[in-house]
Amino acid sequence: MMVQVFCFFLYMLVYIYIGYPWVIFLISHFSGRGVRKGDYEPSVTILIAAYNEARHIQATIENKLALDYPKVKLEIIVISDGSEDGTDEIVKGFASRGVRLIRQEPRNGKTSALNLAVPHARGEILVFSDANSLYAPEALRRLMRNFADSQVGYVTGKMVYSNPDGTTVGDGCSAYMKYENFLRVFETQAGSIVGVDGGIDAVRKVLYRSMRADQLPDFVLPLMVVEQGYRVVFEPRALLKEETLKSSGDEYRMRVRVSLRALWALWDMRKLLNPKRYGMFSFQLLSHKVLRYLGILFMIGAYISNALIMTKARLFRIVFLLQTIFYGAALAGHMLEKRGIFSRVLYIPYYFCLINIATGYALIRFLRREKQVLWTPRKG
């Protein structure tokens, strides 16, 4: 019986990270749905939610004003979420160039900030930018080309992380995003993608739905778009560049927060897991998100059950040794980072374990029915 248990846990781990990508790759090639892109220049409102972003907000606004897009069709709104560091004053300095400031008081988080601003937006398309997000000059045009397809309701661009300090967690984050972007290419061809980046997203304004303050807009809103019968797609040529987080502590806290809010999003939108109504997307949501967030349970189960059956066959001893080496490498990466030593050899096991441990803690908080609305901006 224990052998079957071990095989189940190991199979689930392999399926989540290797099996599903192959399945979606095959599906995209045999029954793919291309996006009918074309020249399309709708009016656009860029929404930037900011809390104490005086260090970044000026460069971000300058970046948006310099985008290759007709100025008469571009509107920029910054929502200051109770900022206290001079963010508002910097934004007001751009009023003569058409940038509008809305202040949310008291502070209530990004989701509430977007809900507050959307009714004031004049654009047909809403674009969501983080306060430290710098777009490539042609990024906005690249996003808009997808909306020439009437079935497309939401478009996300490509996050490109830089890691100038060469940190282990930074290398891991960069590799993880490459993996996610690889999946999004084929999920788009299959119909809709499951996850978006949040810093370079666009949605038709008519599809925007107000969300609760505790809901994650980067996850809940795309699911709402799918629920309304529209596609959510990936545009790999719309580039956003950001620096990775530099320490495992910062990355861990960010992953816990995002995972906790994503788990609540999955619960709120669980109707999308009904394959009779949502077909392929239900399969994708289960494989890419639900099972991924349960990954830590499969990791623990595979290791413990493997330890209990080692004496049954040489193969089981080899697999247990490989697991031990992998987790030992992750621990070594963590210990070296604490000493300021960054290893490009250990970053994959280290980052893999870090994000799964973070997700595991988020799962515990979810089961305790905890929610998180506010947080400190990322330090990357």
ZAMI-557967 format. One record per residue: residue in one letter; x, y, z of N, C-alpha, C in turn. Coordinates in steps of 0.02 Angstrom, whole numbers, padded with zeros to 5 digits, always signed. Layout:
<rs>
AXYZXYZXYZ;...
</rs>
This chain:
<rs>
M+00041-00061+00000+00000+00000+00000+00043+00063+00000;M+00097+00063+00041+00139+00122+00045+00174+00137-00021;V+00188+00084-00060+00219+00094-00126+00173+00134-00171;Q+00109+00116-00170+00059+00152-00210+00053+00225-00188;V+00058+00236-00122+00054+00304-00096+00113+00345-00122;F+00173+00316-00118+00233+00350-00142+00227+00365-00217;C+00205+00316-00255+00198+00326-00327+00149+00382-00343;F+00095+00387-00304+00046+00440-00314+00077+00508-00304;F+00111+00516-00247+00142+00581-00232+00194+00600-00284;L+00235+00552-00303+00287+00566-00352+00256+00583-00420;Y+00204+00546-00438+00170+00560-00502+00142+00631-00503;M+00112+00652-00447+00082+00719-00445+00135+00773-00453;L+00193+00763-00421+00247+00812-00428+00272+00816-00500;V+00281+00758-00531+00304+00757-00600+00252+00787-00647;Y+00189+00771-00634+00135+00798-00677+00132+00874-00673;I+00134+00902-00613+00127+00974-00604+00179+01013-00643;Y+00242+00991-00638+00297+01031-00666+00322+01008-00734;I+00307+00946-00753+00331+00921-00817+00273+00895-00861;G+00229+00856-00830+00174+00826-00867+00126+00877-00896;Y+00103+00923-00854+00055+00973-00879+00084+01016-00935;P+00146+01041-00929+00173+01079-00986+00174+01039-01051;W+00188+00975-01047+00187+00934-01108+00116+00926-01134;V+00069+00916-01090-00001+00907-01110-00026+00971-01144;I-00013+01029-01113-00039+01092-01142-00002+01107-01207;F+00060+01087-01213+00098+01095-01275+00065+01055-01332;L+00046+00994-01318+00015+00951-01368-00055+00978-01387;I-00093+00998-01336-00160+01024-01349-00156+01087-01392;S-00108+01131-01377-00102+01193-01414-00085+01181-01488;H-00050+01128-01502-00030+01114-01571-00083+01076-01611;F-00124+01037-01577-00175+00998-01613-00243+01034-01615;S-00256+01077-01567-00321+01112-01569-00312+01184-01546;G-00257+01214-01568-00241+01282-01548-00288+01334-01575;R-00295+01389-01539-00336+01446-01560-00291+01508-01562;G-00272+01529-01620-00231+01588-01626-00270+01651-01610;V-00234+01704-01593-00265+01769-01581-00262+01809-01645;R-00318+01836-01667-00321+01874-01729-00300+01946-01715;K-00235+01957-01714-00208+02023-01699-00214+02069-01759;G-00216+02133-01745-00220+02182-01799-00206+02252-01773;D-00200+02300-01817-00189+02369-01797-00252+02394-01761;Y-00243+02415-01699-00300+02435-01658-00277+02487-01608;E-00308+02545-01609-00288+02601-01566-00347+02628-01527;P-00372+02591-01478-00427+02616-01437-00401+02667-01387;S-00447+02703-01356-00426+02748-01301-00407+02705-01241;V-00354+02726-01207-00325+02686-01153-00317+02728-01090;T-00334+02699-01033-00319+02729-00968-00271+02683-00931;I-00213+02710-00913-00165+02673-00873-00176+02690-00800;L-00189+02639-00759-00202+02647-00688-00141+02624-00648;I-00116+02668-00605-00058+02652-00564-00076+02661-00491;A-00081+02606-00455-00094+02610-00383-00027+02616-00347;A-00023+02664-00301+00042+02677-00269+00034+02690-00194;Y+00076+02658-00155+00080+02673-00084+00153+02687-00066;N+00167+02750-00047+00235+02771-00028+00287+02750-00081;E+00275+02773-00143+00318+02756-00199+00355+02817-00226;A+00374+02863-00181+00409+02923-00203+00474+02906-00239;R+00504+02849-00222+00568+02830-00252+00560+02810-00325;H+00501+02785-00344+00492+02758-00411+00442+02796-00454;I+00395+02832-00424+00337+02854-00462+00354+02903-00518;Q+00403+02945-00509+00419+02993-00563+00444+02957-00625;A+00490+02909-00616+00516+02872-00673+00461+02831-00706;T+00415+02805-00667+00360+02765-00695+00314+02808-00737;I+00296+02868-00713+00253+02912-00751+00288+02936-00815;E+00351+02955-00809+00389+02976-00869+00390+02920-00920;N+00398+02859-00896+00399+02801-00941+00332+02794-00978;K+00277+02803-00944+00211+02796-00975+00197+02853-01024;L+00219+02913-01007+00208+02970-01052+00249+02963-01116;A+00303+02926-01112+00348+02919-01170+00330+02859-01214;L+00277+02823-01198+00258+02764-01237+00239+02783-01308;D+00252+02739-01355+00235+02749-01425+00160+02736-01435;Y+00120+02787-01420+00047+02781-01426+00019+02852-01433;P-00034+02861-01473-00062+02928-01482-00080+02961-01416;K-00052+03019-01404-00062+03053-01339-00135+03070-01327;V-00172+03084-01380-00243+03104-01371-00285+03044-01349;K-00258+02984-01356-00295+02924-01337-00269+02892-01273;L-00223+02927-01239-00191+02898-01180-00206+02941-01118;E-00230+02908-01067-00244+02941-01003-00207+02903-00948;I-00179+02941-00900-00142+02910-00845-00173+02933-00779;I-00192+02885-00738-00220+02900-00671-00177+02865-00619;V-00154+02902-00570-00118+02874-00513-00163+02876-00452;I-00172+02818-00420-00212+02815-00359-00165+02807-00300;S-00160+02860-00260-00117+02858-00201-00156+02827-00144;D-00131+02770-00120-00166+02733-00067-00142+02757+00001;G-00161+02819+00018-00142+02846+00083-00068+02858+00091;S-00034+02874+00036+00039+02883+00038+00058+02941+00085;E+00116+02933+00118+00138+02983+00166+00209+03006+00153;D+00238+02988+00096+00309+03002+00084+00321+03054+00029;G+00270+03089+00009+00279+03139-00045+00260+03113-00113;T+00233+03053-00117+00211+03026-00181+00160+03072-00215;D+00112+03097-00177+00059+03139-00205+00087+03202-00237;E+00136+03233-00204+00164+03295-00229+00200+03284-00295;I+00234+03227-00301+00269+03211-00363+00219+03202-00420;V+00165+03167-00406+00113+03155-00457+00080+03221-00478;K+00067+03264-00430+00036+03329-00446+00079+03370-00494;G+00144+03358-00492+00189+03394-00536+00179+03376-00609;F+00143+03323-00622+00130+03302-00691+00060+03322-00714;A+00024+03361-00674-00045+03379-00691-00049+03417-00758;S+00001+03459-00771+00001+03498-00833+00010+03454-00894;R+00032+03392-00884+00042+03345-00939-00015+03294-00942;G-00068+03308-00904-00128+03267-00909-00134+03210-00860;V-00085+03202-00815-00087+03148-00767-00134+03167-00710;R-00180+03122-00693-00230+03136-00641-00213+03098-00577;L-00225+03129-00521-00212+03098-00455-00279+03087-00420;I-00288+03027-00395-00345+03012-00351-00316+02986-00286;R-00338+03012-00230-00312+02989-00166-00363+02946-00131;Q-00341+02888-00109-00383+02842-00070-00365+02851+00004;E-00415+02871+00043-00404+02884+00114-00464+02858+00153;P-00454+02817+00205-00390+02790+00227-00363+02736+00180;R-00303+02716+00193-00271+02664+00152-00312+02600+00154;N-00324+02571+00094-00365+02510+00092-00341+02461+00039;G-00280+02468+00013-00253+02418-00032-00264+02431-00105;K-00228+02394-00146-00229+02402-00219-00297+02389-00250;T-00330+02336-00228-00394+02318-00258-00445+02373-00250;S-00451+02399-00189-00498+02454-00177-00478+02516-00216;A-00413+02527-00224-00389+02584-00263-00412+02580-00335;L-00408+02521-00364-00430+02511-00433-00506+02520-00439;N-00542+02491-00390-00615+02500-00390-00634+02574-00388;L-00597+02613-00350-00610+02684-00343-00597+02722-00408;A-00545+02702-00444-00524+02740-00503-00561+02722-00567;V-00581+02659-00575-00610+02637-00638-00670+02679-00661;P-00717+02697-00617-00773+02739-00640-00751+02806-00669;H-00691+02830-00651-00666+02894-00676-00626+02886-00740;A-00611+02824-00760-00570+02812-00819-00610+02823-00882;R-00579+02857-00931-00613+02872-00995-00595+02822-01050;G-00545+02781-01040-00521+02735-01091-00566+02675-01102;E-00567+02652-01164-00602+02589-01180-00566+02530-01150;I-00500+02536-01146-00458+02484-01118-00423+02510-01055;L-00424+02470-01003-00389+02487-00941-00323+02449-00939;V-00270+02484-00924-00204+02452-00917-00181+02461-00845;F-00159+02406-00814-00137+02408-00744-00061+02405-00741;S-00032+02455-00708+00040+02458-00700+00057+02463-00626;D+00111+02430-00606+00137+02440-00538+00174+02506-00536;A+00186+02531-00477+00217+02597-00470+00291+02597-00488;N+00320+02538-00496+00391+02534-00516+00400+02498-00582;S+00347+02493-00621+00349+02455-00684+00370+02500-00743;L+00421+02480-00778+00445+02517-00836+00432+02476-00900;Y+00391+02504-00944+00371+02469-01006+00421+02484-01062;A+00429+02436-01107+00464+02449-01169+00423+02499-01210;P+00454+02542-01251+00417+02595-01287+00357+02571-01326;E+00361+02512-01357+00307+02487-01399+00260+02440-01362;A+00268+02432-01296+00230+02383-01258+00155+02394-01263;L+00133+02456-01258+00061+02470-01259+00031+02451-01327;R+00064+02468-01380+00040+02449-01447+00035+02373-01453;R+00085+02338-01427+00085+02265-01430+00024+02236-01393;L+00010+02264-01336-00049+02241-01298-00113+02252-01337;M-00120+02313-01365-00183+02332-01398-00197+02290-01461;R-00146+02268-01495-00156+02228-01556-00198+02166-01543;N-00194+02140-01483-00233+02080-01466-00308+02094-01460;F-00325+02156-01443-00396+02173-01435-00431+02182-01503;A-00394+02178-01557-00426+02176-01623-00469+02113-01630;D-00451+02062-01591-00491+02001-01588-00547+02012-01537;S-00609+02010-01561-00666+02026-01518-00676+01976-01461;Q-00644+01917-01465-00651+01867-01413-00601+01877-01356;V-00554+01921-01367-00503+01934-01315-00528+01988-01268;G-00528+01971-01203-00551+02020-01154-00497+02046-01109;Y-00441+02008-01104-00388+02026-01057-00321+02004-01087;V-00271+02048-01082-00205+02033-01110-00152+02049-01058;T-00105+02004-01050-00049+02017-01006+00016+02016-01046;G+00063+02059-01026+00127+02061-01060+00178+02016-01028;K+00240+02026-01047+00294+01981-01024+00338+02017-00973;M+00342+01988-00914+00386+02014-00862+00456+01988-00874;V+00504+02034-00879+00574+02015-00887+00611+02039-00825;Y+00633+01992-00784+00669+02010-00723+00743+02016-00735;S+00773+02068-00708+00846+02075-00709+00872+02061-00639;N+00933+02035-00636+00963+02017-00572+01035+02042-00571;P+01044+02109-00569+01111+02138-00574+01158+02118-00518;D+01130+02101-00459+01172+02082-00403+01192+02009-00403;G+01162+01969-00448+01180+01899-00453+01160+01857-00394;T+01106+01876-00358+01085+01838-00300+01055+01772-00320;T+01058+01724-00274+01030+01657-00287+00955+01661-00297;V+00920+01698-00252+00848+01703-00258+00828+01741-00322;G+00870+01789-00342+00857+01826-00404+00861+01781-00465;D+00913+01738-00467+00919+01690-00522+00860+01643-00523;G+00838+01621-00463+00781+01576-00459+00718+01608-00485;C+00707+01671-00466+00648+01707-00488+00648+01716-00564;S+00706+01732-00593+00711+01740-00665+00695+01675-00701;A+00723+01620-00676+00710+01555-00707+00637+01535-00701;Y+00606+01550-00644+00536+01534-00634+00491+01572-00683;M+00506+01637-00694+00466+01675-00741+00474+01651-00812;K+00534+01629-00830+00544+01601-00897+00501+01539-00906;Y+00498+01499-00854+00456+01438-00856+00382+01457-00863;E+00359+01506-00823+00290+01527-00827+00273+01557-00895;N+00317+01597-00923+00304+01626-00988+00303+01573-01043;F+00343+01522-01035+00341+01465-01082+00272+01433-01082;L+00244+01423-01022+00177+01393-01017+00124+01439-01047;R+00131+01504-01037+00080+01551-01060+00075+01554-01136;V+00130+01543-01170+00128+01541-01243+00081+01486-01267;F+00087+01427-01238+00046+01371-01260-00025+01373-01232;E-00033+01401-01171-00100+01409-01144-00140+01458-01186;T-00108+01510-01211-00142+01557-01256-00167+01522-01318;Q-00125+01480-01347-00145+01443-01408-00200+01393-01393;A-00204+01370-01331-00256+01323-01312-00322+01358-01297;G-00319+01423-01283-00380+01461-01269-00366+01521-01225;S-00354+01508-01160-00340+01562-01113-00284+01542-01066;I-00247+01592-01041-00196+01578-00991-00229+01580-00922;V-00195+01551-00873-00222+01545-00806-00196+01600-00759;G-00133+01620-00768-00105+01671-00723-00076+01729-00763;V-00076+01789-00732-00049+01849-00764+00003+01881-00718;D+00039+01931-00744+00092+01962-00705+00068+02018-00659;G+00019+02056-00680-00006+02110-00638+00024+02178-00652;G+00085+02181-00676+00117+02245-00687+00109+02272-00757;I+00085+02229-00804+00076+02249-00873+00016+02211-00901;D-00043+02228-00877-00105+02195-00895-00154+02245-00925;A-00198+02220-00968-00249+02263-00999-00315+02225-01003;V-00370+02260-00992-00436+02230-00995-00485+02279-01026;R-00535+02253-01061-00588+02296-01087-00626+02324-01027;K-00637+02389-01027-00670+02421-00969-00739+02391-00955;V-00774+02373-01008-00842+02346-00999-00842+02279-00962;L-00783+02247-00959-00778+02182-00926-00754+02187-00854;Y-00733+02248-00834-00708+02256-00766-00765+02248-00716;R-00752+02210-00663-00801+02200-00610-00769+02221-00544;S-00805+02257-00504-00781+02278-00438-00766+02217-00396;M-00711+02220-00358-00690+02163-00317-00685+02183-00244;R-00688+02133-00200-00678+02146-00129-00606+02168-00116;A-00595+02205-00063-00529+02230-00047-00478+02174-00037;D-00500+02116-00014-00453+02061-00001-00439+02018-00062;Q-00474+02031-00117-00465+01990-00177-00404+02014-00217;L-00370+01967-00248-00310+01981-00288-00331+01999-00359;P-00326+02063-00379-00349+02082-00446-00311+02048-00502;D-00247+02033-00492-00207+02000-00543-00232+01930-00558;F-00272+01901-00514-00296+01833-00523-00372+01831-00531;V-00407+01868-00487-00480+01866-00488-00509+01897-00551;L-00483+01955-00572-00511+01989-00630-00504+01948-00694;P-00446+01918-00708-00443+01874-00768-00492+01817-00765;L-00503+01789-00705-00552+01734-00699-00622+01760-00712;M-00637+01822-00691-00702+01852-00705-00712+01862-00780;V-00658+01879-00814-00661+01888-00887-00677+01822-00921;V-00645+01769-00899-00659+01702-00927-00732+01683-00912;E-00755+01698-00852-00824+01683-00833-00873+01718-00879;Q-00854+01777-00905-00899+01814-00949-00893+01791-01022;G-00852+01740-01035-00849+01711-01101-00794+01739-01146;Y-00747+01775-01118-00692+01804-01157-00626+01769-01142;R-00578+01779-01186-00512+01748-01178-00464+01794-01140;V-00418+01762-01104-00363+01796-01071-00299+01771-01105;V-00261+01816-01136-00204+01793-01177-00139+01827-01156;F-00085+01798-01181-00017+01821-01166+00014+01853-01227;E+00043+01913-01218+00077+01947-01273+00152+01951-01256;P+00192+01904-01283+00263+01901-01264+00305+01959-01289;R+00278+02000-01334+00317+02057-01361+00303+02122-01325;A+00257+02121-01276+00244+02179-01234+00286+02170-01171;L+00342+02205-01167+00391+02191-01115+00388+02240-01057;L+00395+02212-00998+00401+02250-00936+00464+02226-00901;K+00507+02273-00882+00569+02254-00848+00566+02277-00775;E+00583+02230-00731+00588+02245-00660+00648+02207-00631;E+00675+02234-00577+00728+02198-00543+00696+02147-00496;T+00730+02090-00488+00706+02039-00442+00716+02063-00370;L+00680+02030-00325+00694+02041-00254+00763+02013-00238;K+00796+02043-00190+00866+02026-00179+00877+01977-00121;S+00828+01968-00078+00838+01923-00022+00782+01871-00019;S+00798+01814+00010+00749+01760+00016+00691+01781+00061;G+00706+01823+00113+00654+01846+00158+00601+01887+00122;D+00623+01934+00079+00576+01975+00041+00536+01931-00007;E+00570+01886-00041+00536+01842-00089+00486+01797-00054;Y+00506+01770+00003+00462+01726+00041+00398+01762+00062;R+00405+01823+00090+00346+01860+00112+00301+01877+00053;M+00331+01896-00004+00290+01911-00062+00253+01849-00086;R+00287+01792-00087+00255+01730-00110+00199+01708-00063;V+00208+01717+00002+00155+01700+00049+00094+01743+00036;R+00105+01808+00029+00049+01854+00017+00011+01838-00047;V+00049+01830-00102+00017+01815-00166-00019+01748-00164;S+00012+01698-00134-00018+01631-00132-00082+01632-00090;L-00080+01667-00033-00140+01670+00010-00198+01702-00027;R-00185+01757-00061-00239+01791-00098-00261+01749-00158;A-00215+01713-00189-00233+01670-00245-00277+01611-00222;L-00262+01584-00164-00303+01529-00138-00374+01553-00124;W-00381+01613-00098-00448+01640-00088-00482+01654-00155;A-00442+01675-00205-00471+01686-00271-00497+01621-00301;L-00459+01568-00293-00482+01502-00317-00546+01481-00282;W-00549+01495-00218-00610+01477-00181-00670+01519-00205;D-00659+01584-00213-00713+01628-00235-00738+01610-00305;M-00691+01589-00348-00708+01575-00418-00708+01500-00432;R-00723+01459-00382-00720+01386-00390-00768+01359-00441;K-00818+01398-00460-00865+01376-00512-00829+01363-00578;L-00771+01396-00588-00733+01386-00650-00700+01318-00654;L-00701+01281-00599-00673+01213-00599-00723+01161-00624;N-00781+01184-00646-00832+01139-00672-00819+01127-00747;P-00793+01068-00765-00776+01056-00836-00836+01054-00882;K-00895+01041-00856-00955+01040-00898-00970+01110-00925;R-00953+01162-00886-00968+01230-00907-00908+01265-00938;Y-00847+01249-00913-00788+01288-00934-00735+01245-00968;G-00750+01181-00979-00709+01138-01021-00634+01140-01008;M-00596+01157-01060-00524+01158-01058-00497+01203-01003;F-00529+01260-00992-00503+01306-00942-00506+01275-00872;S-00557+01236-00858-00562+01202-00793-00502+01156-00783;F-00484+01119-00835-00426+01075-00832-00362+01115-00820;Q-00355+01171-00855-00296+01213-00846-00292+01242-00776;L-00349+01266-00751-00350+01297-00685-00332+01245-00631;L-00358+01185-00638-00342+01132-00591-00268+01114-00594;S-00242+01104-00654-00173+01081-00663-00122+01134-00646;H-00134+01195-00671-00083+01248-00664-00085+01282-00597;K-00144+01287-00566-00150+01325-00504-00166+01282-00443;V-00223+01247-00445-00244+01210-00386-00191+01159-00364;L-00170+01118-00411-00120+01067-00394-00052+01099-00377;R-00036+01153-00410+00028+01188-00395+00028+01213-00322;Y-00029+01239-00300-00032+01264-00231-00033+01208-00179;L-00045+01147-00202-00042+01089-00157+00025+01054-00161;G+00071+01082-00200+00135+01049-00213+00174+01031-00151;I+00174+01073-00100+00212+01059-00039+00188+00994-00006;L+00123+00980-00011+00096+00918+00018+00122+00857-00019;F+00128+00863-00086+00154+00808-00125+00229+00798-00112;M+00265+00853-00101+00337+00849-00086+00348+00812-00020;I+00311+00832+00032+00318+00800+00097+00296+00727+00094;G+00240+00716+00060+00215+00647+00055+00263+00601+00018;A+00293+00627-00036+00340+00586-00075+00402+00569-00034;Y+00426+00616+00004+00488+00605+00043+00476+00555+00100;I+00422+00565+00138+00408+00521+00195+00391+00451+00172;S+00348+00445+00122+00328+00378+00099+00388+00342+00067;N+00432+00379+00034+00493+00350+00005+00538+00322+00060;A+00543+00359+00115+00585+00336+00171+00558+00271+00201;L+00493+00263+00199+00462+00203+00229+00468+00141+00186;I+00484+00150+00121+00488+00091+00077+00558+00080+00049;M+00608+00114+00077+00676+00109+00050+00703+00037+00048;T+00684-00002+00097+00710-00071+00101+00679-00119+00050;K+00627-00097+00016+00591-00142-00029+00627-00152-00095;A+00664-00102-00119+00698-00109-00184+00753-00056-00190;R+00803-00073-00230+00859-00027-00239+00836+00039-00271;L+00787+00034-00316+00762+00094-00350+00736+00145-00300;F+00701+00121-00249+00674+00167-00199+00729+00201-00159;R+00784+00165-00147+00841+00195-00111+00874+00249-00154;I+00878+00236-00219+00908+00285-00264+00865+00349-00267;V+00799+00340-00273+00754+00398-00276+00757+00437-00211;F+00761+00402-00155+00765+00436-00090+00830+00476-00085;L+00884+00447-00109+00949+00481-00109+00946+00544-00152;L+00914+00539-00210+00908+00597-00254+00866+00652-00222;Q+00812+00633-00188+00772+00682-00153+00812+00717-00098;T+00850+00677-00061+00890+00704-00007+00943+00753-00032;I+00975+00735-00087+01024+00780-00118+00992+00845-00140;F+00933+00840-00170+00898+00899-00194+00882+00947-00136;Y+00852+00919-00083+00834+00961-00026+00896+00985+00011;G+00948+00945+00012+01011+00966+00042+01041+01024+00004;A+01036+01022-00062+01061+01077-00104+01022+01141-00090;A+00956+01134-00081+00916+01193-00064+00937+01223+00002;L+00948+01180+00052+00970+01204+00117+01038+01237+00113;A+01083+01207+00074+01150+01236+00065+01145+01306+00033;G+01100+01313-00016+01091+01378-00048+01067+01430+00001;H+01023+01409+00047+00998+01455+00098+01053+01476+00146;M+01093+01428+00169+01147+01442+00216+01200+01487+00185;L+01216+01474+00122+01265+01516+00088+01240+01587+00079;E+01175+01594+00062+01147+01660+00053+01151+01700+00118;K+01140+01668+00175+01143+01703+00239+01214+01730+00252;R+01263+01700+00220+01332+01723+00227+01353+01769+00170;G+01305+01787+00127+01320+01832+00072+01353+01799+00013;I+01347+01732+00009+01376+01694-00046+01319+01669-00091;F+01322+01687-00155+01268+01669-00201+01292+01616-00250;S+01255+01561-00254+01276+01505-00297+01229+01497-00356;R+01256+01499-00416+01216+01488-00477+01203+01414-00488;V+01236+01371-00450+01224+01299-00455+01164+01278-00413;L+01153+01313-00358+01101+01292-00310+01035+01329-00317;Y+01031+01378-00364+00972+01421-00364+00907+01385-00381;I+00910+01333-00422+00848+01299-00441+00818+01261-00381;P+00855+01217-00347+00825+01183-00289+00807+01232-00233;Y+00849+01283-00224+00836+01332-00171+00771+01370-00183;Y+00763+01397-00243+00703+01436-00258+00641+01392-00261;F+00648+01332-00287+00592+01285-00290+00565+01271-00220;C+00610+01258-00174+00589+01244-00105+00561+01306-00072;L+00591+01364-00085+00569+01426-00054+00497+01441-00072;I+00480+01438-00136+00412+01457-00156+00361+01405-00133;N+00381+01342-00129+00334+01291-00106+00324+01294-00030;I+00375+01311+00007+00367+01321+00079+00322+01381+00092;A+00333+01434+00053+00291+01494+00059+00218+01477+00044;T+00208+01438-00008+00140+01419-00026+00109+01375+00028;G+00150+01332+00058+00125+01290+00112+00102+01330+00171;Y+00141+01382+00189+00120+01425+00245+00057+01464+00227;A+00052+01486+00164-00008+01521+00141-00069+01474+00146;L-00058+01410+00130-00113+01361+00135-00137+01354+00207;I-00090+01353+00254-00109+01350+00325-00150+01412+00344;R-00127+01470+00322-00164+01532+00338-00233+01532+00305;F-00237+01504+00245-00302+01499+00210-00349+01454+00250;L-00325+01398+00273-00367+01352+00311-00388+01382+00378;R-00349+01430+00402-00368+01467+00463-00415+01524+00447;R-00430+01532+00382-00475+01584+00357-00447+01654+00367;E-00380+01660+00363-00348+01725+00367-00347+01757+00297;K-00351+01824+00296-00347+01861+00234-00297+01919+00241;Q-00272+01943+00184-00225+01999+00186-00244+02050+00133;V-00251+02112+00154-00271+02166+00109-00212+02213+00096;L-00175+02231+00149-00121+02280+00144-00053+02246+00149;W-00003+02277+00117+00065+02253+00121+00113+02309+00102;T+00176+02299+00119+00228+02347+00101+00250+02335+00030;P+00259+02388-00012+00281+02378-00081+00345+02338-00085;R+00353+02300-00140+00412+02259-00150+00474+02302-00153;K+00531+02273-00134+00593+02310-00128+00641+02299-00186;G+00617+02262-00237+00661+02247-00292+00680+02307-00333;
</rs>
